[in-house]
Amino acid sequence: MVAVAIRPEDVEAATAPYEAFWDYIHDNGNDEAFEFNWSGEIMDRALLYLREKNIDLTKAKLLPTGRDELAFLIYDTVAKEKFVDKLDPVNFNQMELGNWLEEYVWGTPPDGVMDAIRNLHVFFKMIDDEHVVVLHTDWIAGVIHSKPLKKQKAAVPKRRMIEYLCDQCGPRLEGYGGTKRLSDIPVGEAHTCCDTFIITTKVVDGKEVEESKDVTNRLDSWCTAPATGCYRMKL
């Protein structure tokens, strides 16, 4: 992903196939203020959350790159006036954010989304008559065209990923990509490290019913030690 402040004339001059534009904005843009040690997927989920809070950054002007799915969003002074104060991190409650993530994109680390919002705020403050901000992630098209989550049907199944890990792999992976320990292995169950399940919650006759599906796709290099902990994973 990329977020940079760049002169408007540079945006127009650089409109070109994706690879050339990527190089151009890195050479001519200012991304020194960008301190974001998460994947672009976390920025996407920040955009989704902000849209749910009536801060819709997905309706910005799109800069074509020859491939629609690789387009860049452009934010100018009009966007700054509309959103910069709303993007101030003090306006967001991390506990409320965590509850929202648990409901819609389970396994996403709230501190990552808060960091994305903080970076957006920093960049929006850099916008002026001589600078715009361009934003791109590898999944930006999916975010732009997705339906707001609060408008989706309430009965849409909720999906969660669970992975069982051993004493060595669990502590090593915890915190990576939203991995979080939930509990010890349930009494009476036995799992091998890296056993993975998708848990789907459906509403049947007004009651929530959970279904579990083993989606383990084990490779020869994977750990085969007995699992001792149950961990949630980001879908």
ABEGO torsion letter per residue (X at the ends): XBBBBBBAAAAAAABBBAAAAAAAAAAABBAAABBBABBAAAAAAAAAAAAAAGBBAAABBBBBAGBAAABBBBBBAAAAAAAAAAABAAABBAAAAAAAAAAABBGBBAAAAAAAAAAAAAAAAABBAABBBBBBBAAAAAAAABBBAAABBAABBBBBBBBBBBAAAAAAABGBGGBBBABBBBBGBBBBBGBBBBBBBBBBGGBBBBBBBBABBBBAABBABBBABBBBBBX
